[in-house]
Amino acid sequence: MLEVRALAKSYGDVPVFQQVSLHVAAGEFVVLVGESGVGKSTLLNCIAGLEDVDGGDITFRGRSITTLDADARARWRREHLGFVFQAFHVLPHLSVADNVALPLLLLGRSDAARVAALLERVGLLSLAARWPAQLSGGQLQRVALARALVHQPALVLADEPTGNLDPLQAGRTLELLARQVREEGSACLLVTHSPAAARLADRVLRLEPTGVVDASQDP
């Protein structure tokens, strides 16, 4: 589904990482760990086509993402990608239901039943008409998760999605994400420091400045 080959990224003369290679299959839940500042979030942004790379290639279903122009990348994200951010990025002027429905609206695929099903799955159906300001941090993260999954994306990227949650809420959110991507056959790459996420993963990778190594057997 997703393949990254020999990826390199720098900011000016400062290298972030180089020779990063990894793959994620359909239905696979892969966790990426690494020290702060090593470029985990930058790597996700590169995979999503939000940042340019200095070398290497990213392919999705055999199609190169790195060679697409900005408009084509935006269309690709809209159709195939679900991104879960640590900071939620829930739109304050839209209700819970409308936030979740937004990816479908952008695709011209209005589906109230699908929105309701996702809200029920994340335990927020009774709050569908509320505004984001009326929700807790844990509830906002579940809105963001439902929004990322509502259009059944083939690829899900998650950047520290439980960093602002207490351990109980974090565990529930991770379990929900892992179950949902496996049931729908999505490929998921999650950046985290959470040991709970590592326990749920099919594989654990560690990002280092010179590449990615298998960390599944790390203590």
GROMACS elastic network, one bead per residue, 0.5 to 0.9 nm:
[ bonds ]
;  ai    aj funct       b0    kb
    1    23     6  0.76123   500
    1    24     6  0.61725   500
    1    25     6  0.50745   500
    1    26     6  0.57613   500
    1    59     6  0.80489   500
    1    60     6  0.55485   500
    1    62     6  0.75977   500
    1   154     6  0.80174   500
    1   155     6  0.78490   500
    1   186     6  0.87381   500
    1   187     6  0.67810   500
    2    22     6  0.81831   500
    2    23     6  0.54227   500
    2    24     6  0.51978   500
    2    25     6  0.66143   500
    2    26     6  0.84043   500
    2    58     6  0.74542   500
    2    59     6  0.59044   500
    2    61     6  0.64965   500
    2    62     6  0.80761   500
    2   155     6  0.77660   500
    2   187     6  0.74693   500
    3    21     6  0.74974   500
    3    22     6  0.59317   500
    3    24     6  0.66486   500
    3    25     6  0.86974   500
    3    57     6  0.82257   500
    3    58     6  0.58393   500
    3    59     6  0.52455   500
    3    60     6  0.65300   500
    3    61     6  0.83196   500
    3    62     6  0.81696   500
    4     7     6  0.66444   500
    4    20     6  0.70277   500
    4    22     6  0.51360   500
    4    23     6  0.61213   500
    4    47     6  0.79789   500
    4    56     6  0.76699   500
    4    57     6  0.59698   500
    4    59     6  0.64811   500
    4    60     6  0.88993   500
    5    19     6  0.73312   500
    5    20     6  0.63633   500
    5    22     6  0.67574   500
    5    23     6  0.85664   500
    5    56     6  0.55563   500
    5    57     6  0.53040   500
    5    58     6  0.64020   500
    5    59     6  0.84315   500
    6    18     6  0.68105   500
    6    21     6  0.51817   500
    6    22     6  0.87727   500
    6    55     6  0.70940   500
    6    57     6  0.68429   500
    6    58     6  0.89932   500
    6   211     6  0.80662   500
    7    17     6  0.78001   500
    7    18     6  0.57711   500
    7    19     6  0.51625   500
    7    21     6  0.65315   500
    7    43     6  0.88449   500
    7    53     6  0.71273   500
    7    54     6  0.75242   500
    7    55     6  0.54152   500
    7    57     6  0.61168   500
    7    58     6  0.77552   500
    7   211     6  0.84680   500
    8    15     6  0.80032   500
    8    16     6  0.76342   500
    8    17     6  0.55997   500
    8    19     6  0.58970   500
    8    20     6  0.67142   500
    8    53     6  0.61548   500
    8    54     6  0.53653   500
    8    56     6  0.62170   500
    9    14     6  0.88940   500
    9    15     6  0.61904   500
    9    16     6  0.55185   500
    9    17     6  0.56118   500
    9    18     6  0.63929   500
    9    39     6  0.89139   500
    9    42     6  0.84402   500
    9    43     6  0.83121   500
    9    46     6  0.85902   500
    9    52     6  0.79865   500
    9    53     6  0.51846   500
    9    54     6  0.51408   500
    9    55     6  0.70077   500
   10    13     6  0.66021   500
   10    14     6  0.54297   500
   10    16     6  0.50520   500
   10    17     6  0.70919   500
   10    18     6  0.85369   500
   10    53     6  0.77971   500
   10    54     6  0.68185   500
   11    14     6  0.52263   500
   11    15     6  0.63100   500
   11    16     6  0.71018   500
   12    15     6  0.77529   500
   15    18     6  0.75480   500
   15   209     6  0.82351   500
   16    37     6  0.83492   500
   16    38     6  0.66050   500
   16    39     6  0.59468   500
   16    42     6  0.83764   500
   16   209     6  0.65352   500
   17    20     6  0.70991   500
   17    38     6  0.71885   500
   17    39     6  0.67855   500
   17    43     6  0.86142   500
   17   207     6  0.85076   500
   17   208     6  0.71659   500
   17   210     6  0.59021   500
   17   211     6  0.68195   500
   18    55     6  0.81751   500
   18    56     6  0.88161   500
   18   208     6  0.87280   500
   18   209     6  0.62870   500
   18   210     6  0.51702   500
   18   211     6  0.59090   500
   19    55     6  0.85500   500
   19    56     6  0.76542   500
   19   209     6  0.84966   500
   19   210     6  0.59321   500
   19   211     6  0.50068   500
   19   212     6  0.79752   500
   20    43     6  0.89411   500
   20    56     6  0.82730   500
   20   207     6  0.79098   500
   20   208     6  0.85179   500
   20   209     6  0.85082   500
   20   210     6  0.70614   500
   20   212     6  0.55833   500
   21    56     6  0.87926   500
   21   211     6  0.67679   500
   21   212     6  0.63614   500
   22   205     6  0.86530   500
   22   212     6  0.70955   500
   22   213     6  0.89429   500
   24    27     6  0.85846   500
   24    28     6  0.63395   500
   24    29     6  0.78555   500
   24    30     6  0.69420   500
   24   187     6  0.59200   500
   24   188     6  0.71083   500
   24   189     6  0.72614   500
   25    28     6  0.53657   500
   25    29     6  0.84806   500
   25   185     6  0.89509   500
   25   186     6  0.81518   500
   25   187     6  0.55981   500
   25   188     6  0.83406   500
   26    29     6  0.87584   500
   26   154     6  0.75109   500
   26   155     6  0.81597   500
   26   181     6  0.88275   500
   26   182     6  0.82129   500
   26   185     6  0.53155   500
   26   186     6  0.51834   500
   26   188     6  0.80823   500
   27   154     6  0.89619   500
   27   181     6  0.61576   500
   27   183     6  0.73559   500
   27   184     6  0.71179   500
   27   187     6  0.51758   500
   27   188     6  0.74865   500
   28   178     6  0.87691   500
   28   181     6  0.77080   500
   28   182     6  0.66089   500
   28   185     6  0.76282   500
   28   186     6  0.70828   500
   28   187     6  0.52173   500
   28   188     6  0.61538   500
   28   189     6  0.83821   500
   28   201     6  0.81952   500
   28   202     6  0.64059   500
   28   203     6  0.83198   500
   29   178     6  0.63600   500
   29   181     6  0.74081   500
   29   182     6  0.73605   500
   29   186     6  0.84743   500
   29   187     6  0.65207   500
   29   189     6  0.63546   500
   29   190     6  0.76824   500
   29   200     6  0.79478   500
   29   201     6  0.53598   500
   29   202     6  0.54540   500
   29   203     6  0.71019   500
   30   187     6  0.81499   500
   30   188     6  0.60317   500
   30   190     6  0.62673   500
   30   191     6  0.87915   500
   30   198     6  0.84588   500
   30   200     6  0.89646   500
   30   201     6  0.55000   500
   30   202     6  0.58094   500
   30   203     6  0.50613   500
   30   204     6  0.59248   500
   30   205     6  0.74344   500
   31   188     6  0.82416   500
   31   189     6  0.58353   500
   31   191     6  0.59343   500
   31   192     6  0.70320   500
   31   197     6  0.69794   500
   31   198     6  0.61842   500
   31   200     6  0.87084   500
   31   201     6  0.59778   500
   31   202     6  0.79718   500
   31   203     6  0.64003   500
   31   205     6  0.61602   500
   31   206     6  0.84189   500
   32    40     6  0.75894   500
   32   189     6  0.69699   500
   32   190     6  0.59128   500
   32   192     6  0.64935   500
   32   193     6  0.85334   500
   32   198     6  0.85617   500
   32   203     6  0.86692   500
   32   204     6  0.59171   500
   32   206     6  0.55470   500
   32   207     6  0.67862   500
   32   212     6  0.89064   500
   32   215     6  0.87724   500
   33    40     6  0.75853   500
   33   190     6  0.85739   500
   33   191     6  0.60067   500
   33   192     6  0.57563   500
   33   193     6  0.60863   500
   33   194     6  0.86423   500
   33   198     6  0.86742   500
   33   204     6  0.73461   500
   33   205     6  0.62015   500
   33   207     6  0.62451   500
   33   215     6  0.83402   500
   34    37     6  0.84486   500
   34    38     6  0.65843   500
   34    39     6  0.84007   500
   34    40     6  0.71018   500
   34   191     6  0.85729   500
   34   192     6  0.82907   500
   34   193     6  0.76885   500
   34   205     6  0.83780   500
   34   206     6  0.52060   500
   34   207     6  0.50977   500
   34   208     6  0.66585   500
   35    38     6  0.57419   500
   35    39     6  0.86169   500
   35    40     6  0.86041   500
   35   193     6  0.87428   500
   35   206     6  0.86967   500
   35   207     6  0.79218   500
   35   208     6  0.79070   500
   36    39     6  0.76526   500
   36    40     6  0.81178   500
   37    40     6  0.76036   500
   37    41     6  0.89221   500
   38    41     6  0.87547   500
   38    42     6  0.87697   500
   38   207     6  0.69957   500
   38   208     6  0.63616   500
   38   209     6  0.62018   500
   39    43     6  0.60035   500
   39    44     6  0.87194   500
   39   207     6  0.78051   500
   39   208     6  0.84448   500
   39   209     6  0.80178   500
   40    43     6  0.51231   500
   40    44     6  0.64941   500
   40    45     6  0.87773   500
   40   159     6  0.82497   500
   40   191     6  0.65997   500
   40   192     6  0.88298   500
   40   207     6  0.69068   500
   41    44     6  0.51326   500
   41    45     6  0.62423   500
   41    46     6  0.86415   500
   41   159     6  0.63853   500
   41   160     6  0.86168   500
   41   191     6  0.73473   500
   42    45     6  0.50066   500
   42    46     6  0.61591   500
   42    47     6  0.86458   500
   42    51     6  0.77375   500
   43    46     6  0.50339   500
   43    47     6  0.62126   500
   43    48     6  0.85788   500
   43    51     6  0.87590   500
   44    47     6  0.50549   500
   44    48     6  0.61178   500
   44    49     6  0.86137   500
   44    50     6  0.86061   500
   44   157     6  0.68363   500
   44   158     6  0.80721   500
   44   159     6  0.74241   500
   44   189     6  0.83755   500
   44   190     6  0.87978   500
   44   191     6  0.81556   500
   45    48     6  0.50151   500
   45    49     6  0.62181   500
   45    50     6  0.50618   500
   45    51     6  0.57046   500
   45    52     6  0.87149   500
   46    49     6  0.50517   500
   46    50     6  0.57593   500
   46    52     6  0.61570   500
   46    53     6  0.65442   500
   46    58     6  0.85713   500
   46    66     6  0.85424   500
   47    50     6  0.75998   500
   47    51     6  0.81089   500
   47    58     6  0.66091   500
   47    59     6  0.88440   500
   47    65     6  0.79329   500
   47    66     6  0.84375   500
   47   157     6  0.86869   500
   48    51     6  0.77245   500
   48    65     6  0.84652   500
   48    73     6  0.81100   500
   48    76     6  0.89970   500
   48    77     6  0.69219   500
   48    81     6  0.76132   500
   48    83     6  0.83142   500
   48   157     6  0.79619   500
   49    52     6  0.67952   500
   49    53     6  0.89664   500
   49    65     6  0.69589   500
   49    66     6  0.70916   500
   49    68     6  0.86649   500
   49    70     6  0.80531   500
   49    73     6  0.60188   500
   49    74     6  0.79169   500
   49    76     6  0.89535   500
   49    77     6  0.79450   500
   50    70     6  0.86462   500
   50    73     6  0.81887   500
   50    74     6  0.86554   500
   52    66     6  0.74374   500
   53    56     6  0.74821   500
   53    57     6  0.83685   500
   53    66     6  0.75522   500
   56    66     6  0.84698   500
   57    64     6  0.68492   500
   57    65     6  0.75795   500
   57    66     6  0.60072   500
   57    67     6  0.83681   500
   58    63     6  0.81993   500
   58    64     6  0.57046   500
   58    65     6  0.55803   500
   58    66     6  0.58806   500
   58    67     6  0.88817   500
   59    62     6  0.53824   500
   59    65     6  0.56001   500
   59    66     6  0.76949   500
   60    63     6  0.51547   500
   60    64     6  0.64510   500
   60    65     6  0.68610   500
   60   155     6  0.86681   500
   61    64     6  0.85129   500
   64    67     6  0.59456   500
   64    68     6  0.73208   500
   65    68     6  0.55116   500
   65    69     6  0.88121   500
   65    72     6  0.88481   500
   65    73     6  0.70194   500
   65    76     6  0.84873   500
   66    69     6  0.82233   500
   66    73     6  0.85938   500
   68    71     6  0.79496   500
   68    72     6  0.56899   500
   68    73     6  0.59054   500
   69    72     6  0.53785   500
   69    73     6  0.61842   500
   69    74     6  0.87266   500
   70    73     6  0.51218   500
   70    74     6  0.62356   500
   70    75     6  0.87599   500
   71    74     6  0.51117   500
   71    75     6  0.63485   500
   71    76     6  0.86580   500
   72    75     6  0.51014   500
   72    76     6  0.61409   500
   72    77     6  0.86607   500
   73    77     6  0.61587   500
   73    78     6  0.85790   500
   74    77     6  0.51514   500
   74    78     6  0.61919   500
   74    79     6  0.87191   500
   75    78     6  0.50911   500
   75    79     6  0.62552   500
   75    80     6  0.85104   500
   76    79     6  0.53003   500
   76    80     6  0.58101   500
   76    81     6  0.72256   500
   77    80     6  0.54509   500
   77    82     6  0.75515   500
   77    83     6  0.88956   500
   78    81     6  0.62779   500
   78    82     6  0.81539   500
   78   103     6  0.70568   500
   78   106     6  0.74670   500
   78   107     6  0.71799   500
   78   153     6  0.88430   500
   79    82     6  0.88465   500
   79   103     6  0.85736   500
   79   107     6  0.71294   500
   79   151     6  0.79163   500
   79   153     6  0.70248   500
   79   154     6  0.87515   500
   80   151     6  0.83519   500
   80   152     6  0.79752   500
   80   154     6  0.54162   500
   80   155     6  0.62142   500
   80   156     6  0.85606   500
   81   148     6  0.79058   500
   81   149     6  0.88079   500
   81   151     6  0.88666   500
   81   152     6  0.86537   500
   81   153     6  0.51363   500
   81   154     6  0.64550   500
   81   155     6  0.50400   500
   81   156     6  0.58198   500
   81   157     6  0.75395   500
   82   145     6  0.87166   500
   82   147     6  0.79669   500
   82   149     6  0.60012   500
   82   150     6  0.85645   500
   82   151     6  0.80897   500
   82   152     6  0.80809   500
   82   153     6  0.56252   500
   82   154     6  0.79725   500
   82   155     6  0.62889   500
   82   157     6  0.62784   500
   82   158     6  0.82612   500
   83   144     6  0.87216   500
   83   145     6  0.83582   500
   83   147     6  0.88619   500
   83   148     6  0.56352   500
   83   149     6  0.85416   500
   83   155     6  0.85470   500
   83   156     6  0.58215   500
   83   158     6  0.57145   500
   83   159     6  0.78873   500
   84    87     6  0.87486   500
   84    88     6  0.71587   500
   84    89     6  0.88412   500
   84   141     6  0.84743   500
   84   144     6  0.63407   500
   84   145     6  0.60389   500
   84   147     6  0.84848   500
   84   148     6  0.60892   500
   84   156     6  0.76594   500
   84   157     6  0.62680   500
   84   159     6  0.62334   500
   84   160     6  0.82985   500
   84   161     6  0.62176   500
   84   190     6  0.89914   500
   85    88     6  0.52378   500
   85    89     6  0.69476   500
   85   141     6  0.85039   500
   85   144     6  0.76232   500
   85   145     6  0.87161   500
   85   157     6  0.85617   500
   85   158     6  0.61207   500
   85   159     6  0.52639   500
   85   160     6  0.69170   500
   85   161     6  0.56481   500
   86    89     6  0.83227   500
   86   141     6  0.79415   500
   86   158     6  0.79008   500
   86   159     6  0.58013   500
   86   160     6  0.51515   500
   86   162     6  0.65652   500
   86   163     6  0.62039   500
   86   164     6  0.70223   500
   87    90     6  0.84780   500
   87   141     6  0.82459   500
   87   160     6  0.88891   500
   87   161     6  0.77497   500
   87   163     6  0.86539   500
   87   164     6  0.78408   500
   88    91     6  0.89538   500
   88   137     6  0.87158   500
   88   140     6  0.65351   500
   88   141     6  0.56855   500
   88   142     6  0.88188   500
   88   143     6  0.81273   500
   88   144     6  0.56084   500
   88   145     6  0.85135   500
   88   161     6  0.78647   500
   89    92     6  0.87747   500
   89   140     6  0.89178   500
   89   144     6  0.72959   500
   90    94     6  0.83361   500
   90    96     6  0.85548   500
   90    99     6  0.66838   500
   90   100     6  0.89642   500
   90   132     6  0.70785   500
   90   140     6  0.70801   500
   90   141     6  0.84866   500
   90   143     6  0.74356   500
   90   144     6  0.63164   500
   90   147     6  0.89447   500
   91    94     6  0.57593   500
   91    95     6  0.82527   500
   91    96     6  0.89130   500
   91    99     6  0.65233   500
   91   132     6  0.74324   500
   92    95     6  0.76180   500
   92    99     6  0.87676   500
   92   131     6  0.67592   500
   92   132     6  0.55308   500
   92   133     6  0.68398   500
   93    99     6  0.89837   500
   93   131     6  0.73323   500
   93   132     6  0.79935   500
   94    97     6  0.79147   500
   94    98     6  0.56145   500
   94    99     6  0.57704   500
   94   130     6  0.88344   500
   94   131     6  0.65970   500
   94   132     6  0.76400   500
   95    98     6  0.50894   500
   95    99     6  0.60707   500
   95   100     6  0.86415   500
   95   128     6  0.68579   500
   95   129     6  0.55531   500
   95   130     6  0.54981   500
   95   132     6  0.67139   500
   96    99     6  0.52116   500
   96   100     6  0.64087   500
   96   101     6  0.86886   500
   96   119     6  0.87880   500
   96   124     6  0.84675   500
   96   127     6  0.70172   500
   96   129     6  0.60068   500
   96   130     6  0.58258   500
   96   131     6  0.60431   500
   96   132     6  0.64895   500
   96   140     6  0.87057   500
   96   143     6  0.67086   500
   97   100     6  0.52388   500
   97   101     6  0.61113   500
   97   102     6  0.87084   500
   97   112     6  0.87846   500
   97   115     6  0.68610   500
   97   116     6  0.77410   500
   97   119     6  0.77425   500
   97   125     6  0.83353   500
   97   127     6  0.82857   500
   97   129     6  0.63628   500
   97   130     6  0.81863   500
   97   143     6  0.85088   500
   98   102     6  0.60708   500
   98   115     6  0.87214   500
   98   128     6  0.82159   500
   98   129     6  0.84535   500
   99   102     6  0.53864   500
   99   103     6  0.83792   500
   99   143     6  0.74676   500
   99   144     6  0.80668   500
   99   147     6  0.66165   500
  100   103     6  0.72152   500
  100   104     6  0.83696   500
  100   115     6  0.64261   500
  100   118     6  0.83461   500
  100   119     6  0.80642   500
  100   143     6  0.65376   500
  100   144     6  0.73437   500
  100   145     6  0.85983   500
  100   146     6  0.60172   500
  100   148     6  0.77786   500
  100   149     6  0.87298   500
  100   150     6  0.68220   500
  101   104     6  0.54867   500
  101   105     6  0.62291   500
  101   106     6  0.88788   500
  101   110     6  0.74123   500
  101   111     6  0.76896   500
  101   112     6  0.76336   500
  101   114     6  0.86120   500
  101   115     6  0.59805   500
  101   147     6  0.67666   500
  101   150     6  0.72133   500
  101   151     6  0.85850   500
  102   106     6  0.62345   500
  102   107     6  0.87032   500
  102   110     6  0.88991   500
  102   147     6  0.73053   500
  102   150     6  0.89535   500
  103   106     6  0.51865   500
  103   107     6  0.64212   500
  103   108     6  0.87490   500
  103   109     6  0.85684   500
  103   147     6  0.69717   500
  103   148     6  0.77938   500
  103   150     6  0.72427   500
  103   151     6  0.63436   500
  104   107     6  0.50697   500
  104   108     6  0.61302   500
  104   110     6  0.55375   500
  104   111     6  0.71123   500
  104   115     6  0.89689   500
  104   150     6  0.72941   500
  104   151     6  0.58502   500
  105   109     6  0.58451   500
  105   110     6  0.55677   500
  105   111     6  0.85836   500
  106   109     6  0.76337   500
  106   110     6  0.88604   500
  107   110     6  0.81033   500
  107   151     6  0.86192   500
  109   151     6  0.85922   500
  110   114     6  0.88624   500
  111   114     6  0.54129   500
  111   115     6  0.64869   500
  111   116     6  0.88070   500
  112   115     6  0.50731   500
  112   116     6  0.61309   500
  112   117     6  0.85511   500
  113   116     6  0.51096   500
  113   117     6  0.60847   500
  113   118     6  0.86935   500
  114   117     6  0.50190   500
  114   118     6  0.62657   500
  114   119     6  0.86078   500
  114   150     6  0.68072   500
  114   151     6  0.84565   500
  115   118     6  0.52909   500
  115   119     6  0.61895   500
  115   120     6  0.85784   500
  115   146     6  0.81052   500
  115   147     6  0.84720   500
  115   150     6  0.64802   500
  116   119     6  0.50712   500
  116   120     6  0.60563   500
  116   121     6  0.85254   500
  116   124     6  0.89783   500
  116   125     6  0.63740   500
  116   128     6  0.82049   500
  117   120     6  0.51082   500
  117   121     6  0.61505   500
  117   122     6  0.87930   500
  117   125     6  0.80919   500
  117   150     6  0.89411   500
  118   122     6  0.63019   500
  118   123     6  0.85179   500
  118   124     6  0.85607   500
  118   125     6  0.81829   500
  118   146     6  0.56991   500
  118   147     6  0.83442   500
  118   149     6  0.79580   500
  118   150     6  0.65733   500
  119   122     6  0.52317   500
  119   123     6  0.60487   500
  119   126     6  0.84041   500
  119   127     6  0.86034   500
  119   128     6  0.74103   500
  119   142     6  0.84752   500
  119   143     6  0.76295   500
  119   146     6  0.65796   500
  120   124     6  0.57723   500
  120   126     6  0.81122   500
  121   124     6  0.77129   500
  121   125     6  0.81985   500
  121   146     6  0.83590   500
  121   176     6  0.82484   500
  122   125     6  0.79068   500
  122   139     6  0.87443   500
  122   142     6  0.60321   500
  122   143     6  0.77706   500
  122   145     6  0.82154   500
  122   146     6  0.69765   500
  122   173     6  0.83932   500
  122   176     6  0.74499   500
  123   126     6  0.78122   500
  123   127     6  0.87186   500
  123   139     6  0.87501   500
  123   142     6  0.82542   500
  124   127     6  0.52032   500
  124   128     6  0.64657   500
  124   139     6  0.75678   500
  124   142     6  0.79311   500
  124   143     6  0.78235   500
  125   128     6  0.52496   500
  125   129     6  0.87459   500
  126   129     6  0.79063   500
  126   130     6  0.88923   500
  127   130     6  0.54037   500
  127   131     6  0.86284   500
  127   135     6  0.87202   500
  128   131     6  0.84679   500
  130   133     6  0.83073   500
  130   134     6  0.65572   500
  130   135     6  0.78471   500
  131   134     6  0.55630   500
  131   135     6  0.72870   500
  132   135     6  0.53659   500
  132   136     6  0.83502   500
  132   139     6  0.87699   500
  132   140     6  0.68101   500
  132   143     6  0.88740   500
  133   136     6  0.80870   500
  135   138     6  0.80339   500
  135   139     6  0.57645   500
  135   140     6  0.61865   500
  136   139     6  0.51328   500
  136   140     6  0.61765   500
  136   141     6  0.86874   500
  137   140     6  0.50855   500
  137   141     6  0.62728   500
  137   142     6  0.87433   500
  137   164     6  0.72144   500
  137   165     6  0.68018   500
  138   141     6  0.51987   500
  138   142     6  0.64262   500
  138   143     6  0.88134   500
  138   162     6  0.85488   500
  138   164     6  0.80311   500
  138   165     6  0.59953   500
  138   166     6  0.81107   500
  138   169     6  0.62231   500
  138   170     6  0.80181   500
  138   173     6  0.84211   500
  139   142     6  0.50928   500
  139   143     6  0.63137   500
  139   144     6  0.87303   500
  140   143     6  0.50001   500
  140   144     6  0.62730   500
  140   145     6  0.86083   500
  141   145     6  0.61297   500
  141   146     6  0.86373   500
  141   161     6  0.72707   500
  141   162     6  0.77593   500
  141   164     6  0.87189   500
  141   165     6  0.83780   500
  141   173     6  0.80141   500
  142   146     6  0.60975   500
  142   147     6  0.84596   500
  142   173     6  0.70190   500
  143   146     6  0.51698   500
  143   147     6  0.61144   500
  143   148     6  0.86240   500
  144   147     6  0.50671   500
  144   148     6  0.61884   500
  144   149     6  0.87653   500
  145   148     6  0.51474   500
  145   149     6  0.63880   500
  145   150     6  0.85930   500
  145   161     6  0.85395   500
  145   173     6  0.82977   500
  145   176     6  0.89565   500
  145   177     6  0.74709   500
  146   149     6  0.52204   500
  146   150     6  0.57908   500
  147   150     6  0.53486   500
  147   151     6  0.79361   500
  148   151     6  0.74147   500
  148   152     6  0.82639   500
  148   153     6  0.77917   500
  148   156     6  0.75844   500
  149   152     6  0.53355   500
  149   153     6  0.62750   500
  149   156     6  0.78147   500
  149   177     6  0.89165   500
  149   180     6  0.81413   500
  149   181     6  0.82410   500
  150   153     6  0.77802   500
  152   155     6  0.87803   500
  152   181     6  0.88530   500
  152   184     6  0.71551   500
  152   186     6  0.77739   500
  153   156     6  0.66247   500
  153   184     6  0.87838   500
  153   186     6  0.66020   500
  153   187     6  0.87371   500
  154   181     6  0.87950   500
  154   184     6  0.84165   500
  154   185     6  0.72306   500
  154   187     6  0.61567   500
  154   188     6  0.85496   500
  155   181     6  0.88552   500
  155   186     6  0.54789   500
  155   188     6  0.59074   500
  155   189     6  0.81050   500
  156   181     6  0.78179   500
  156   186     6  0.67274   500
  156   187     6  0.60988   500
  156   189     6  0.64384   500
  156   190     6  0.81053   500
  157   187     6  0.85189   500
  157   188     6  0.58517   500
  157   189     6  0.51114   500
  157   190     6  0.58557   500
  157   191     6  0.81084   500
  158   161     6  0.60061   500
  158   188     6  0.76842   500
  158   189     6  0.64283   500
  158   191     6  0.61358   500
  158   192     6  0.84321   500
  159   162     6  0.86348   500
  159   163     6  0.89078   500
  159   189     6  0.87052   500
  159   190     6  0.60865   500
  159   192     6  0.68407   500
  160   163     6  0.53662   500
  160   164     6  0.85528   500
  160   190     6  0.72308   500
  160   191     6  0.54304   500
  160   193     6  0.74682   500
  160   194     6  0.84772   500
  161   164     6  0.76121   500
  161   165     6  0.84677   500
  161   170     6  0.82488   500
  161   173     6  0.83203   500
  161   174     6  0.83480   500
  161   190     6  0.82796   500
  161   191     6  0.81617   500
  161   192     6  0.76753   500
  162   165     6  0.52107   500
  162   166     6  0.79785   500
  162   167     6  0.84796   500
  162   169     6  0.79020   500
  162   170     6  0.50398   500
  162   171     6  0.82175   500
  162   173     6  0.72458   500
  162   174     6  0.76496   500
  162   192     6  0.80296   500
  162   194     6  0.81842   500
  163   166     6  0.83071   500
  163   170     6  0.78257   500
  163   192     6  0.79348   500
  163   193     6  0.83758   500
  163   194     6  0.84214   500
  164   170     6  0.83763   500
  165   168     6  0.79637   500
  165   169     6  0.58793   500
  165   170     6  0.54345   500
  166   169     6  0.54583   500
  166   170     6  0.59040   500
  166   171     6  0.85927   500
  167   171     6  0.60586   500
  167   172     6  0.86426   500
  168   171     6  0.52891   500
  168   172     6  0.63997   500
  168   173     6  0.87076   500
  169   172     6  0.51777   500
  169   173     6  0.61028   500
  169   174     6  0.86131   500
  170   173     6  0.51594   500
  170   174     6  0.61795   500
  170   175     6  0.86095   500
  170   194     6  0.87403   500
  170   196     6  0.84839   500
  171   174     6  0.52201   500
  171   175     6  0.61629   500
  171   176     6  0.85707   500
  171   196     6  0.65594   500
  171   197     6  0.77630   500
  172   175     6  0.51751   500
  172   176     6  0.61275   500
  172   177     6  0.86395   500
  173   176     6  0.51094   500
  173   177     6  0.61800   500
  173   178     6  0.86446   500
  174   177     6  0.50963   500
  174   178     6  0.60937   500
  174   179     6  0.84951   500
  174   196     6  0.78600   500
  174   197     6  0.63221   500
  174   200     6  0.79498   500
  175   178     6  0.52023   500
  175   179     6  0.60560   500
  175   180     6  0.84691   500
  175   197     6  0.81935   500
  175   200     6  0.73691   500
  176   179     6  0.52333   500
  176   180     6  0.60163   500
  176   181     6  0.86407   500
  177   180     6  0.52151   500
  177   181     6  0.62046   500
  177   182     6  0.85575   500
  177   188     6  0.89488   500
  178   181     6  0.55307   500
  178   182     6  0.62388   500
  178   183     6  0.86285   500
  178   188     6  0.82168   500
  178   197     6  0.88674   500
  178   200     6  0.71982   500
  178   201     6  0.78504   500
  179   182     6  0.53191   500
  179   183     6  0.60890   500
  179   184     6  0.86434   500
  180   183     6  0.51950   500
  180   184     6  0.61845   500
  180   185     6  0.83987   500
  180   186     6  0.83649   500
  181   184     6  0.52304   500
  181   185     6  0.57562   500
  181   187     6  0.69064   500
  181   188     6  0.67987   500
  182   185     6  0.50720   500
  182   186     6  0.63781   500
  182   187     6  0.80686   500
  182   188     6  0.87688   500
  183   186     6  0.79837   500
  190   197     6  0.84396   500
  191   194     6  0.89752   500
  192   195     6  0.84012   500
  192   197     6  0.72817   500
  192   198     6  0.84348   500
  193   196     6  0.88838   500
  193   197     6  0.80600   500
  193   198     6  0.85151   500
  194   197     6  0.53606   500
  194   198     6  0.67209   500
  195   198     6  0.50610   500
  195   199     6  0.63978   500
  195   200     6  0.89064   500
  196   199     6  0.51917   500
  196   200     6  0.65776   500
  196   201     6  0.89198   500
  197   200     6  0.51727   500
  197   201     6  0.62803   500
  198   201     6  0.51668   500
  198   202     6  0.83925   500
  198   203     6  0.78379   500
  198   204     6  0.62474   500
  198   216     6  0.80766   500
  199   202     6  0.84169   500
  199   204     6  0.88559   500
  200   203     6  0.88021   500
  201   204     6  0.64246   500
  201   216     6  0.88171   500
  202   216     6  0.86245   500
  203   214     6  0.78150   500
  203   215     6  0.78631   500
  203   216     6  0.57930   500
  204   213     6  0.88652   500
  204   214     6  0.63386   500
  204   215     6  0.51976   500
  204   217     6  0.82976   500
  204   218     6  0.87828   500
  205   212     6  0.64718   500
  205   213     6  0.57120   500
  205   216     6  0.67278   500
  206   211     6  0.84701   500
  206   212     6  0.55602   500
  206   213     6  0.53485   500
  206   214     6  0.62977   500
  206   215     6  0.56538   500
  206   216     6  0.88417   500
  207   210     6  0.81165   500
  207   211     6  0.60770   500
  207   213     6  0.66882   500
  208   211     6  0.52236   500
  208   212     6  0.58848   500
  208   213     6  0.76305   500
  209   212     6  0.82878   500
  214   217     6  0.77900   500
  214   218     6  0.86315   500
  215   218     6  0.52030   500
  215   219     6  0.88043   500
  216   219     6  0.85460   500
